[in-house]
């Protein structure tokens, strides 16, 4: 996945986040469903940002960014613990 692919995925996820919030505000979506779906989106965003940081770190080290591999949701979400 290229940097442009990752950035495109991030944009898509952020757009989806805005859509969910808008639907909840207008009453089309209940808050509990919004909360669950937003939690899933946040994990996916964290994974994308993590992969993007990995790619950029590899470039800074003179290594191929294509060697970067996506980390699992569990690993990415465990960074702060």
PyMOL Python script that loads the backbone (N, CA, C, O; Angstrom):
from pymol import cmd

cmd.read_pdbstr("""\
ATOM      1  N   UNK A   1       0.843  -1.163   0.000  1.00  0.00           N
ATOM      2  CA  UNK A   1       0.000   0.000   0.000  1.00  0.00           C
ATOM      3  C   UNK A   1       0.897   1.237   0.000  1.00  0.00           C
ATOM      4  O   UNK A   1       1.773   1.372   0.854  1.00  0.00           O
ATOM      5  N   UNK A   2       0.681   2.124  -0.943  1.00  0.00           N
ATOM      6  CA  UNK A   2       1.501   3.331  -1.050  1.00  0.00           C
ATOM      7  C   UNK A   2       1.036   4.395  -0.052  1.00  0.00           C
ATOM      8  O   UNK A   2      -0.033   4.276   0.548  1.00  0.00           O
ATOM      9  N   UNK A   3       1.850   5.428   0.114  1.00  0.00           N
ATOM     10  CA  UNK A   3       1.475   6.525   1.003  1.00  0.00           C
ATOM     11  C   UNK A   3       0.170   7.162   0.529  1.00  0.00           C
ATOM     12  O   UNK A   3      -0.695   7.490   1.341  1.00  0.00           O
ATOM     13  N   UNK A   4       0.032   7.333  -0.768  1.00  0.00           N
ATOM     14  CA  UNK A   4      -1.199   7.924  -1.316  1.00  0.00           C
ATOM     15  C   UNK A   4      -2.401   7.040  -1.009  1.00  0.00           C
ATOM     16  O   UNK A   4      -3.477   7.548  -0.696  1.00  0.00           O
ATOM     17  N   UNK A   5      -2.231   5.724  -1.094  1.00  0.00           N
ATOM     18  CA  UNK A   5      -3.312   4.791  -0.758  1.00  0.00           C
ATOM     19  C   UNK A   5      -3.723   4.951   0.707  1.00  0.00           C
ATOM     20  O   UNK A   5      -4.910   4.981   1.031  1.00  0.00           O
ATOM     21  N   UNK A   6      -2.733   5.051   1.576  1.00  0.00           N
ATOM     22  CA  UNK A   6      -3.001   5.183   3.006  1.00  0.00           C
ATOM     23  C   UNK A   6      -3.715   6.502   3.279  1.00  0.00           C
ATOM     24  O   UNK A   6      -4.700   6.533   4.016  1.00  0.00           O
ATOM     25  N   UNK A   7      -3.227   7.584   2.692  1.00  0.00           N
ATOM     26  CA  UNK A   7      -3.866   8.885   2.883  1.00  0.00           C
ATOM     27  C   UNK A   7      -5.294   8.889   2.338  1.00  0.00           C
ATOM     28  O   UNK A   7      -6.180   9.504   2.932  1.00  0.00           O
ATOM     29  N   UNK A   8      -5.520   8.219   1.230  1.00  0.00           N
ATOM     30  CA  UNK A   8      -6.867   8.090   0.681  1.00  0.00           C
ATOM     31  C   UNK A   8      -7.778   7.321   1.618  1.00  0.00           C
ATOM     32  O   UNK A   8      -8.946   7.672   1.785  1.00  0.00           O
ATOM     33  N   UNK A   9      -7.241   6.266   2.234  1.00  0.00           N
ATOM     34  CA  UNK A   9      -8.011   5.477   3.193  1.00  0.00           C
ATOM     35  C   UNK A   9      -8.340   6.312   4.421  1.00  0.00           C
ATOM     36  O   UNK A   9      -9.454   6.238   4.938  1.00  0.00           O
ATOM     37  N   UNK A  10      -7.389   7.101   4.890  1.00  0.00           N
ATOM     38  CA  UNK A  10      -7.624   7.973   6.039  1.00  0.00           C
ATOM     39  C   UNK A  10      -8.739   8.964   5.714  1.00  0.00           C
ATOM     40  O   UNK A  10      -9.642   9.174   6.524  1.00  0.00           O
ATOM     41  N   UNK A  11      -8.676   9.565   4.544  1.00  0.00           N
ATOM     42  CA  UNK A  11      -9.720  10.521   4.138  1.00  0.00           C
ATOM     43  C   UNK A  11     -11.080   9.848   4.100  1.00  0.00           C
ATOM     44  O   UNK A  11     -12.071  10.416   4.559  1.00  0.00           O
ATOM     45  N   UNK A  12     -11.134   8.650   3.560  1.00  0.00           N
ATOM     46  CA  UNK A  12     -12.393   7.906   3.488  1.00  0.00           C
ATOM     47  C   UNK A  12     -12.948   7.619   4.885  1.00  0.00           C
ATOM     48  O   UNK A  12     -14.149   7.756   5.117  1.00  0.00           O
ATOM     49  N   UNK A  13     -12.088   7.228   5.798  1.00  0.00           N
ATOM     50  CA  UNK A  13     -12.528   6.942   7.166  1.00  0.00           C
ATOM     51  C   UNK A  13     -13.010   8.202   7.880  1.00  0.00           C
ATOM     52  O   UNK A  13     -13.999   8.161   8.611  1.00  0.00           O
ATOM     53  N   UNK A  14     -12.321   9.311   7.672  1.00  0.00           N
ATOM     54  CA  UNK A  14     -12.741  10.577   8.279  1.00  0.00           C
ATOM     55  C   UNK A  14     -14.075  11.024   7.687  1.00  0.00           C
ATOM     56  O   UNK A  14     -14.942  11.511   8.412  1.00  0.00           O
ATOM     57  N   UNK A  15     -14.242  10.862   6.388  1.00  0.00           N
ATOM     58  CA  UNK A  15     -15.522  11.187   5.758  1.00  0.00           C
ATOM     59  C   UNK A  15     -16.642  10.345   6.358  1.00  0.00           C
ATOM     60  O   UNK A  15     -17.736  10.852   6.606  1.00  0.00           O
ATOM     61  N   UNK A  16     -16.374   9.062   6.593  1.00  0.00           N
ATOM     62  CA  UNK A  16     -17.360   8.163   7.191  1.00  0.00           C
ATOM     63  C   UNK A  16     -17.682   8.608   8.612  1.00  0.00           C
ATOM     64  O   UNK A  16     -18.837   8.553   9.034  1.00  0.00           O
ATOM     65  N   UNK A  17     -16.682   9.042   9.339  1.00  0.00           N
ATOM     66  CA  UNK A  17     -16.889   9.540  10.698  1.00  0.00           C
ATOM     67  C   UNK A  17     -17.841  10.733  10.684  1.00  0.00           C
ATOM     68  O   UNK A  17     -18.773  10.796  11.485  1.00  0.00           O
ATOM     69  N   UNK A  18     -17.606  11.670   9.781  1.00  0.00           N
ATOM     70  CA  UNK A  18     -18.473  12.850   9.675  1.00  0.00           C
ATOM     71  C   UNK A  18     -19.896  12.453   9.298  1.00  0.00           C
ATOM     72  O   UNK A  18     -20.866  13.019   9.802  1.00  0.00           O
ATOM     73  N   UNK A  19     -20.005  11.483   8.415  1.00  0.00           N
ATOM     74  CA  UNK A  19     -21.322  10.994   7.999  1.00  0.00           C
ATOM     75  C   UNK A  19     -22.079  10.389   9.188  1.00  0.00           C
ATOM     76  O   UNK A  19     -23.267  10.653   9.373  1.00  0.00           O
ATOM     77  N   UNK A  20     -21.388   9.584   9.984  1.00  0.00           N
ATOM     78  CA  UNK A  20     -22.021   8.978  11.161  1.00  0.00           C
ATOM     79  C   UNK A  20     -22.512  10.048  12.133  1.00  0.00           C
ATOM     80  O   UNK A  20     -23.636   9.984  12.630  1.00  0.00           O
ATOM     81  N   UNK A  21     -21.664  11.018  12.392  1.00  0.00           N
ATOM     82  CA  UNK A  21     -22.041  12.089  13.331  1.00  0.00           C
ATOM     83  C   UNK A  21     -23.244  12.881  12.805  1.00  0.00           C
ATOM     84  O   UNK A  21     -24.134  13.249  13.571  1.00  0.00           O
ATOM     85  N   UNK A  22     -23.260  13.132  11.525  1.00  0.00           N
ATOM     86  CA  UNK A  22     -24.371  13.856  10.914  1.00  0.00           C
ATOM     87  C   UNK A  22     -25.673  13.061  11.012  1.00  0.00           C
ATOM     88  O   UNK A  22     -26.726  13.619  11.322  1.00  0.00           O
ATOM     89  N   UNK A  23     -25.596  11.763  10.747  1.00  0.00           N
ATOM     90  CA  UNK A  23     -26.789  10.917  10.828  1.00  0.00           C
ATOM     91  C   UNK A  23     -27.317  10.838  12.252  1.00  0.00           C
ATOM     92  O   UNK A  23     -28.529  10.783  12.461  1.00  0.00           O
ATOM     93  N   UNK A  24     -26.427  10.831  13.225  1.00  0.00           N
ATOM     94  CA  UNK A  24     -26.862  10.785  14.615  1.00  0.00           C
ATOM     95  C   UNK A  24     -27.530  12.103  14.996  1.00  0.00           C
ATOM     96  O   UNK A  24     -28.561  12.116  15.670  1.00  0.00           O
ATOM     97  N   UNK A  25     -26.941  13.194  14.566  1.00  0.00           N
ATOM     98  CA  UNK A  25     -27.506  14.508  14.856  1.00  0.00           C
ATOM     99  C   UNK A  25     -28.898  14.668  14.250  1.00  0.00           C
ATOM    100  O   UNK A  25     -29.783  15.268  14.860  1.00  0.00           O
ATOM    101  N   UNK A  26     -29.084  14.131  13.058  1.00  0.00           N
ATOM    102  CA  UNK A  26     -30.387  14.255  12.384  1.00  0.00           C
ATOM    103  C   UNK A  26     -31.391  13.200  12.835  1.00  0.00           C
ATOM    104  O   UNK A  26     -32.548  13.229  12.417  1.00  0.00           O
ATOM    105  N   UNK A  27     -30.958  12.265  13.687  1.00  0.00           N
ATOM    106  CA  UNK A  27     -31.855  11.247  14.194  1.00  0.00           C
ATOM    107  C   UNK A  27     -31.950  10.000  13.329  1.00  0.00           C
ATOM    108  O   UNK A  27     -32.742   9.105  13.625  1.00  0.00           O
ATOM    109  N   UNK A  28     -31.158   9.925  12.266  1.00  0.00           N
ATOM    110  CA  UNK A  28     -31.173   8.750  11.393  1.00  0.00           C
ATOM    111  C   UNK A  28     -30.447   7.552  11.995  1.00  0.00           C
ATOM    112  O   UNK A  28     -30.627   6.416  11.555  1.00  0.00           O
ATOM    113  N   UNK A  29     -29.627   7.820  13.002  1.00  0.00           N
ATOM    114  CA  UNK A  29     -28.807   6.768  13.605  1.00  0.00           C
ATOM    115  C   UNK A  29     -28.843   6.945  15.113  1.00  0.00           C
ATOM    116  O   UNK A  29     -28.705   8.058  15.621  1.00  0.00           O
ATOM    117  N   UNK A  30     -29.030   5.839  15.826  1.00  0.00           N
ATOM    118  CA  UNK A  30     -29.076   5.950  17.286  1.00  0.00           C
ATOM    119  C   UNK A  30     -27.656   6.107  17.840  1.00  0.00           C
ATOM    120  O   UNK A  30     -26.697   5.611  17.249  1.00  0.00           O
ATOM    121  N   UNK A  31     -27.529   6.796  18.975  1.00  0.00           N
ATOM    122  CA  UNK A  31     -26.204   7.083  19.550  1.00  0.00           C
ATOM    123  C   UNK A  31     -25.371   5.842  19.857  1.00  0.00           C
ATOM    124  O   UNK A  31     -24.148   5.878  19.720  1.00  0.00           O
ATOM    125  N   UNK A  32     -26.000   4.759  20.266  1.00  0.00           N
ATOM    126  CA  UNK A  32     -25.238   3.543  20.590  1.00  0.00           C
ATOM    127  C   UNK A  32     -24.607   2.942  19.341  1.00  0.00           C
ATOM    128  O   UNK A  32     -23.455   2.510  19.372  1.00  0.00           O
ATOM    129  N   UNK A  33     -25.349   2.914  18.255  1.00  0.00           N
ATOM    130  CA  UNK A  33     -24.799   2.417  16.990  1.00  0.00           C
ATOM    131  C   UNK A  33     -23.667   3.321  16.524  1.00  0.00           C
ATOM    132  O   UNK A  33     -22.630   2.851  16.057  1.00  0.00           O
ATOM    133  N   UNK A  34     -23.882   4.625  16.657  1.00  0.00           N
ATOM    134  CA  UNK A  34     -22.829   5.583  16.287  1.00  0.00           C
ATOM    135  C   UNK A  34     -21.569   5.301  17.105  1.00  0.00           C
ATOM    136  O   UNK A  34     -20.470   5.255  16.552  1.00  0.00           O
ATOM    137  N   UNK A  35     -21.720   5.111  18.414  1.00  0.00           N
ATOM    138  CA  UNK A  35     -20.565   4.889  19.286  1.00  0.00           C
ATOM    139  C   UNK A  35     -19.779   3.657  18.858  1.00  0.00           C
ATOM    140  O   UNK A  35     -18.550   3.688  18.786  1.00  0.00           O
ATOM    141  N   UNK A  36     -20.503   2.560  18.573  1.00  0.00           N
ATOM    142  CA  UNK A  36     -19.826   1.319  18.154  1.00  0.00           C
ATOM    143  C   UNK A  36     -19.092   1.516  16.831  1.00  0.00           C
ATOM    144  O   UNK A  36     -17.942   1.103  16.681  1.00  0.00           O
ATOM    145  N   UNK A  37     -19.764   2.148  15.879  1.00  0.00           N
ATOM    146  CA  UNK A  37     -19.143   2.336  14.566  1.00  0.00           C
ATOM    147  C   UNK A  37     -17.974   3.316  14.633  1.00  0.00           C
ATOM    148  O   UNK A  37     -16.971   3.129  13.945  1.00  0.00           O
ATOM    149  N   UNK A  38     -18.094   4.360  15.458  1.00  0.00           N
ATOM    150  CA  UNK A  38     -16.983   5.298  15.624  1.00  0.00           C
ATOM    151  C   UNK A  38     -15.776   4.618  16.271  1.00  0.00           C
ATOM    152  O   UNK A  38     -14.635   4.893  15.900  1.00  0.00           O
ATOM    153  N   UNK A  39     -16.024   3.744  17.225  1.00  0.00           N
ATOM    154  CA  UNK A  39     -14.920   3.020  17.874  1.00  0.00           C
ATOM    155  C   UNK A  39     -14.170   2.186  16.841  1.00  0.00           C
ATOM    156  O   UNK A  39     -12.940   2.136  16.854  1.00  0.00           O
ATOM    157  N   UNK A  40     -14.906   1.536  15.952  1.00  0.00           N
ATOM    158  CA  UNK A  40     -14.276   0.738  14.893  1.00  0.00           C
ATOM    159  C   UNK A  40     -13.480   1.627  13.939  1.00  0.00           C
ATOM    160  O   UNK A  40     -12.368   1.283  13.541  1.00  0.00           O
ATOM    161  N   UNK A  41     -14.057   2.764  13.579  1.00  0.00           N
ATOM    162  CA  UNK A  41     -13.349   3.698  12.694  1.00  0.00           C
ATOM    163  C   UNK A  41     -12.062   4.209  13.336  1.00  0.00           C
ATOM    164  O   UNK A  41     -11.041   4.343  12.660  1.00  0.00           O
ATOM    165  N   UNK A  42     -12.107   4.491  14.625  1.00  0.00           N
ATOM    166  CA  UNK A  42     -10.920   4.987  15.328  1.00  0.00           C
ATOM    167  C   UNK A  42      -9.779   3.974  15.274  1.00  0.00           C
ATOM    168  O   UNK A  42      -8.621   4.342  15.078  1.00  0.00           O
ATOM    169  N   UNK A  43     -10.113   2.709  15.448  1.00  0.00           N
ATOM    170  CA  UNK A  43      -9.089   1.660  15.383  1.00  0.00           C
ATOM    171  C   UNK A  43      -8.494   1.601  13.977  1.00  0.00           C
ATOM    172  O   UNK A  43      -7.276   1.512  13.817  1.00  0.00           O
ATOM    173  N   UNK A  44      -9.345   1.650  12.973  1.00  0.00           N
ATOM    174  CA  UNK A  44      -8.860   1.614  11.596  1.00  0.00           C
ATOM    175  C   UNK A  44      -7.981   2.835  11.286  1.00  0.00           C
ATOM    176  O   UNK A  44      -6.962   2.718  10.605  1.00  0.00           O
ATOM    177  N   UNK A  45      -8.387   4.002  11.790  1.00  0.00           N
ATOM    178  CA  UNK A  45      -7.569   5.203  11.599  1.00  0.00           C
ATOM    179  C   UNK A  45      -6.219   5.058  12.291  1.00  0.00           C
ATOM    180  O   UNK A  45      -5.187   5.413  11.722  1.00  0.00           O
ATOM    181  N   UNK A  46      -6.222   4.539  13.509  1.00  0.00           N
ATOM    182  CA  UNK A  46      -4.963   4.327  14.232  1.00  0.00           C
ATOM    183  C   UNK A  46      -4.038   3.400  13.445  1.00  0.00           C
ATOM    184  O   UNK A  46      -2.831   3.635  13.378  1.00  0.00           O
ATOM    185  N   UNK A  47      -4.600   2.355  12.853  1.00  0.00           N
ATOM    186  CA  UNK A  47      -3.787   1.432  12.061  1.00  0.00           C
ATOM    187  C   UNK A  47      -3.207   2.134  10.829  1.00  0.00           C
ATOM    188  O   UNK A  47      -2.046   1.921  10.481  1.00  0.00           O
ATOM    189  N   UNK A  48      -4.003   2.957  10.181  1.00  0.00           N
ATOM    190  CA  UNK A  48      -3.514   3.684   9.001  1.00  0.00           C
ATOM    191  C   UNK A  48      -2.401   4.650   9.376  1.00  0.00           C
ATOM    192  O   UNK A  48      -1.366   4.700   8.713  1.00  0.00           O
ATOM    193  N   UNK A  49      -2.616   5.424  10.448  1.00  0.00           N
ATOM    194  CA  UNK A  49      -1.585   6.371  10.874  1.00  0.00           C
ATOM    195  C   UNK A  49      -0.307   5.643  11.288  1.00  0.00           C
ATOM    196  O   UNK A  49       0.795   6.113  11.006  1.00  0.00           O
ATOM    197  N   UNK A  50      -0.449   4.508  11.949  1.00  0.00           N
ATOM    198  CA  UNK A  50       0.708   3.715  12.348  1.00  0.00           C
ATOM    199  C   UNK A  50       1.492   3.252  11.124  1.00  0.00           C
ATOM    200  O   UNK A  50       2.720   3.345  11.101  1.00  0.00           O
ATOM    201  N   UNK A  51       0.797   2.759  10.119  1.00  0.00           N
ATOM    202  CA  UNK A  51       1.460   2.297   8.901  1.00  0.00           C
ATOM    203  C   UNK A  51       2.143   3.461   8.188  1.00  0.00           C
ATOM    204  O   UNK A  51       3.251   3.309   7.675  1.00  0.00           O
ATOM    205  N   UNK A  52       1.497   4.608   8.153  1.00  0.00           N
ATOM    206  CA  UNK A  52       2.090   5.790   7.521  1.00  0.00           C
ATOM    207  C   UNK A  52       3.369   6.204   8.263  1.00  0.00           C
ATOM    208  O   UNK A  52       4.375   6.529   7.633  1.00  0.00           O
ATOM    209  N   UNK A  53       3.328   6.192   9.593  1.00  0.00           N
ATOM    210  CA  UNK A  53       4.529   6.527  10.383  1.00  0.00           C
ATOM    211  C   UNK A  53       5.649   5.521  10.126  1.00  0.00           C
ATOM    212  O   UNK A  53       6.816   5.898  10.013  1.00  0.00           O
ATOM    213  N   UNK A  54       5.290   4.249  10.035  1.00  0.00           N
ATOM    214  CA  UNK A  54       6.304   3.227   9.738  1.00  0.00           C
ATOM    215  C   UNK A  54       6.972   3.498   8.395  1.00  0.00           C
ATOM    216  O   UNK A  54       8.196   3.452   8.278  1.00  0.00           O
ATOM    217  N   UNK A  55       6.154   3.781   7.387  1.00  0.00           N
ATOM    218  CA  UNK A  55       6.697   4.035   6.043  1.00  0.00           C
ATOM    219  C   UNK A  55       7.649   5.229   6.071  1.00  0.00           C
ATOM    220  O   UNK A  55       8.742   5.176   5.508  1.00  0.00           O
ATOM    221  N   UNK A  56       7.225   6.300   6.727  1.00  0.00           N
ATOM    222  CA  UNK A  56       8.049   7.515   6.765  1.00  0.00           C
ATOM    223  C   UNK A  56       9.331   7.288   7.565  1.00  0.00           C
ATOM    224  O   UNK A  56      10.383   7.822   7.212  1.00  0.00           O
ATOM    225  N   UNK A  57       9.252   6.508   8.626  1.00  0.00           N
ATOM    226  CA  UNK A  57      10.460   6.195   9.413  1.00  0.00           C
ATOM    227  C   UNK A  57      11.440   5.390   8.568  1.00  0.00           C
ATOM    228  O   UNK A  57      12.648   5.617   8.637  1.00  0.00           O
ATOM    229  N   UNK A  58      10.940   4.464   7.783  1.00  0.00           N
ATOM    230  CA  UNK A  58      11.820   3.667   6.916  1.00  0.00           C
ATOM    231  C   UNK A  58      12.502   4.553   5.879  1.00  0.00           C
ATOM    232  O   UNK A  58      13.685   4.371   5.588  1.00  0.00           O
ATOM    233  N   UNK A  59      11.781   5.490   5.332  1.00  0.00           N
ATOM    234  CA  UNK A  59      12.379   6.420   4.364  1.00  0.00           C
ATOM    235  C   UNK A  59      13.494   7.209   5.038  1.00  0.00           C
ATOM    236  O   UNK A  59      14.582   7.359   4.483  1.00  0.00           O
ATOM    237  N   UNK A  60      13.214   7.716   6.251  1.00  0.00           N
ATOM    238  CA  UNK A  60      14.221   8.482   6.996  1.00  0.00           C
ATOM    239  C   UNK A  60      15.469   7.658   7.283  1.00  0.00           C
ATOM    240  O   UNK A  60      16.568   8.203   7.389  1.00  0.00           O
ATOM    241  N   UNK A  61      15.299   6.338   7.410  1.00  0.00           N
ATOM    242  CA  UNK A  61      16.420   5.436   7.685  1.00  0.00           C
ATOM    243  C   UNK A  61      17.094   4.943   6.409  1.00  0.00           C
ATOM    244  O   UNK A  61      18.039   4.156   6.466  1.00  0.00           O
ATOM    245  N   UNK A  62      16.613   5.403   5.262  1.00  0.00           N
ATOM    246  CA  UNK A  62      17.184   4.958   3.997  1.00  0.00           C
ATOM    247  C   UNK A  62      16.729   3.569   3.587  1.00  0.00           C
ATOM    248  O   UNK A  62      17.369   2.919   2.761  1.00  0.00           O
ATOM    249  N   UNK A  63      15.625   3.114   4.162  1.00  0.00           N
ATOM    250  CA  UNK A  63      15.088   1.787   3.856  1.00  0.00           C
ATOM    251  C   UNK A  63      13.849   1.919   2.983  1.00  0.00           C
ATOM    252  O   UNK A  63      13.290   3.006   2.839  1.00  0.00           O
ATOM    253  N   UNK A  64      13.437   0.828   2.417  1.00  0.00           N
ATOM    254  CA  UNK A  64      12.263   0.819   1.560  1.00  0.00           C
ATOM    255  C   UNK A  64      10.989   0.950   2.389  1.00  0.00           C
ATOM    256  O   UNK A  64      10.783   0.180   3.327  1.00  0.00           O
ATOM    257  N   UNK A  65      10.133   1.915   2.057  1.00  0.00           N
ATOM    258  CA  UNK A  65       8.866   2.043   2.789  1.00  0.00           C
ATOM    259  C   UNK A  65       7.932   0.864   2.533  1.00  0.00           C
ATOM    260  O   UNK A  65       7.017   0.605   3.315  1.00  0.00           O
ATOM    261  N   UNK A  66       8.169   0.160   1.444  1.00  0.00           N
ATOM    262  CA  UNK A  66       7.316  -0.979   1.108  1.00  0.00           C
ATOM    263  C   UNK A  66       7.505  -2.157   2.050  1.00  0.00           C
ATOM    264  O   UNK A  66       6.719  -3.104   2.025  1.00  0.00           O
ATOM    265  N   UNK A  67       8.546  -2.108   2.885  1.00  0.00           N
ATOM    266  CA  UNK A  67       8.761  -3.160   3.877  1.00  0.00           C
ATOM    267  C   UNK A  67       7.845  -2.999   5.087  1.00  0.00           C
ATOM    268  O   UNK A  67       7.694  -3.930   5.879  1.00  0.00           O
ATOM    269  N   UNK A  68       7.232  -1.825   5.235  1.00  0.00           N
ATOM    270  CA  UNK A  68       6.341  -1.581   6.375  1.00  0.00           C
ATOM    271  C   UNK A  68       5.126  -2.495   6.269  1.00  0.00           C
ATOM    272  O   UNK A  68       4.570  -2.698   5.189  1.00  0.00           O
ATOM    273  N   UNK A  69       4.733  -3.035   7.401  1.00  0.00           N
ATOM    274  CA  UNK A  69       3.589  -3.945   7.462  1.00  0.00           C
ATOM    275  C   UNK A  69       2.554  -3.397   8.442  1.00  0.00           C
ATOM    276  O   UNK A  69       2.910  -2.864   9.493  1.00  0.00           O
ATOM    277  N   UNK A  70       1.285  -3.527   8.098  1.00  0.00           N
ATOM    278  CA  UNK A  70       0.248  -3.070   9.041  1.00  0.00           C
ATOM    279  C   UNK A  70       0.300  -3.884  10.332  1.00  0.00           C
ATOM    280  O   UNK A  70       0.473  -5.103  10.303  1.00  0.00           O
ATOM    281  N   UNK A  71       0.151  -3.211  11.439  1.00  0.00           N
ATOM    282  CA  UNK A  71       0.083  -3.888  12.724  1.00  0.00           C
ATOM    283  C   UNK A  71      -1.371  -4.211  13.049  1.00  0.00           C
ATOM    284  O   UNK A  71      -2.292  -3.566  12.548  1.00  0.00           O
ATOM    285  N   UNK A  72      -1.559  -5.210  13.886  1.00  0.00           N
ATOM    286  CA  UNK A  72      -2.913  -5.604  14.275  1.00  0.00           C
ATOM    287  C   UNK A  72      -3.556  -4.500  15.102  1.00  0.00           C
ATOM    288  O   UNK A  72      -2.875  -3.648  15.673  1.00  0.00           O
ATOM    289  N   UNK A  73      -4.876  -4.534  15.153  1.00  0.00           N
ATOM    290  CA  UNK A  73      -5.612  -3.565  15.969  1.00  0.00           C
ATOM    291  C   UNK A  73      -5.170  -3.672  17.425  1.00  0.00           C
ATOM    292  O   UNK A  73      -4.985  -2.659  18.099  1.00  0.00           O
ATOM    293  N   UNK A  74      -5.002  -4.890  17.905  1.00  0.00           N
ATOM    294  CA  UNK A  74      -4.585  -5.109  19.291  1.00  0.00           C
ATOM    295  C   UNK A  74      -3.229  -4.444  19.564  1.00  0.00           C
ATOM    296  O   UNK A  74      -3.045  -3.800  20.597  1.00  0.00           O
ATOM    297  N   UNK A  75      -2.300  -4.601  18.644  1.00  0.00           N
ATOM    298  CA  UNK A  75      -0.969  -4.022  18.839  1.00  0.00           C
ATOM    299  C   UNK A  75      -1.021  -2.499  18.802  1.00  0.00           C
ATOM    300  O   UNK A  75      -0.442  -1.833  19.660  1.00  0.00           O
ATOM    301  N   UNK A  76      -1.708  -1.955  17.820  1.00  0.00           N
ATOM    302  CA  UNK A  76      -1.771  -0.503  17.672  1.00  0.00           C
ATOM    303  C   UNK A  76      -2.496   0.137  18.861  1.00  0.00           C
ATOM    304  O   UNK A  76      -2.071   1.178  19.363  1.00  0.00           O
ATOM    305  N   UNK A  77      -3.563  -0.474  19.298  1.00  0.00           N
ATOM    306  CA  UNK A  77      -4.320   0.081  20.419  1.00  0.00           C
ATOM    307  C   UNK A  77      -3.599  -0.114  21.746  1.00  0.00           C
ATOM    308  O   UNK A  77      -3.918   0.562  22.724  1.00  0.00           O
ATOM    309  N   UNK A  78      -2.637  -1.023  21.798  1.00  0.00           N
ATOM    310  CA  UNK A  78      -1.897  -1.269  23.027  1.00  0.00           C
ATOM    311  C   UNK A  78      -0.695  -0.371  23.220  1.00  0.00           C
ATOM    312  O   UNK A  78      -0.026  -0.468  24.249  1.00  0.00           O
ATOM    313  N   UNK A  79      -0.393   0.504  22.266  1.00  0.00           N
ATOM    314  CA  UNK A  79       0.782   1.355  22.373  1.00  0.00           C
ATOM    315  C   UNK A  79       0.758   2.241  23.613  1.00  0.00           C
ATOM    316  O   UNK A  79       1.808   2.488  24.205  1.00  0.00           O
ATOM    317  N   UNK A  80      -0.396   2.716  24.013  1.00  0.00           N
ATOM    318  CA  UNK A  80      -0.482   3.660  25.125  1.00  0.00           C
ATOM    319  C   UNK A  80      -0.613   2.980  26.469  1.00  0.00           C
ATOM    320  O   UNK A  80      -0.610   3.658  27.497  1.00  0.00           O
ATOM    321  N   UNK A  81      -0.727   1.692  26.496  1.00  0.00           N
ATOM    322  CA  UNK A  81      -0.919   0.988  27.768  1.00  0.00           C
ATOM    323  C   UNK A  81       0.391   0.623  28.400  1.00  0.00           C
ATOM    324  O   UNK A  81       0.412   0.026  29.476  1.00  0.00           O
TER     325      UNK A  81
END
""", "prot")
cmd.dss("prot")
cmd.show_as("cartoon", "prot")
cmd.util.cbc("prot")
cmd.orient("prot")
